[in-house]
Amino acid sequence: MTSENIKTDNLNIIAIANQKGGEGKTTTSINLAHGLSLEGYRTLLIDMDPQGNSSGIFTEVDSLQKSAADLFSQKLGPKKIILSTKYEKLDILPSKISLAEVELGTLNVEAPYILRDAIGEIKDQYDFIVIDCPPSLSIFTVNALVAANYVVIPLQAEKFSIDGIKGLQNTIESIKRRINPSLTILGALITQLKSNTILTKTILPVINDYFPVFESSISTGVSVGESHLSRQSLLDYNPSVKQSKEYFSFVKEVIHGVQK
């Protein structure tokens, strides 16, 4: 089903957030953004992680002349930073390590609103914006949550993965209450799933106590890492592999979720 069949009435901004690393935020951001573009939606991927891993799939990070750091240091607006990718209808606002250097300089009363204001300059150009957040509850994650309509939380069905859920839930609820009342949790996406284990069956109900959980889940497998090495989305690298089909299913769920 393409965007000719499903229409978005407004810009949908989705933050991919979890303060714990290794949960699949970047992989989910890359494949959600590419999947939405394959469905015919004009999509922008914003890399808010100073590690720049999402950016590395689509750009030569070391040679970037303009990045999210210039946005947060207020040197440049988003239109001068955004780049086209090799995928039709998919653009990226890239990041690199210099973003970490501007974090302390953004700690002022306007700091949480920098990304929201920047998106206001380009809101008519896209149907979806996907924001890849860093593995922390930093000012960059706060910016993403202030700017977003929706949050997707990738996490593994592991004990350590759920230990920080309460902190993330509190941050989301605080931002929703104080700054962004339209912020909605679309759901938790279980990644690197080892199906039918006792651990998985035990932990999934715990996650459900905090967040709705997507019906789609992403199985563990080597194809995800291989796609990173090849600097492609998984959907492009091997669309027939199990994990690609699972991400396609997840993309459909997201589209349906924002239509409700």
C-alpha positions, 0 to 999 in steps of 0.5 A: 500500500502506498501514500496514494492509498493512505493520506497524511493530513499533517506532518508526522514527526516520530522520535526513535528514543531509548536512553540505553545503547544497543537497543536498535534505535539507529537501525530502526530509524534508518529502516523506518525512514527508508520504508516510509519513502518506499511507501511514497511519503516525503521523508526526512531522517534527522540524526540527533546522535553525535556518533553519526551512525545513521548519517554514515549510511547515507553520507561521508561523515568525515567530509561533512561540511554542514551538520546538526552541530551548525543547527544547534550552534545556530549558525545555519538553518535546516535548509542549508544542512539537509542532504538528498540520499540515494533513495527517492523521497528520502533526505537526511539532516546529518550529524557528526561528533562535533554535535557533542561539542555544542551540547554545553553551549545550548543549555539556555532557556531556548535550548529545548526548542531549537529542533522544533523551531528548525522543523517549522521552517521545513514542515511543508516539504515532508510528510514524515520526519524520523529523528534518531535520538542518542542513547541518553536523555540529553538535550538532543533527546529532549529536543526530539521529544519536544518537536515530535508528535510520536515516540517509538521505543526500540528495546530488547526483551532483556532484563537490562533493557527494561531497567531504564524504562521508568526513567524514559517514561517519566521524561516523556510524561514530563515533556508531554505535561509541561511542553508538548501535550500532543506527544504520543507513544506509538509503541515499543518495538521489540528488537533482536528478538529471540522467540519462544524463550522463557526470558522473552515470555517473562519480560514482554508482559512487563514492557506492556505495563509501561508502553503499548507494544507493536505487533511487529518485532525484529528477530535477531540475525546477521543481516542487520549488521551486514547492511550496516557494513554495506552502508545500506538500509536493510530493506535495500540490502536484502528485502527478502530476508526475515528481518526486512519483512519484519521492518516492512510490517513495522512500517505499515503499523506506524502508518496505520498508527498515525492515521488513528 
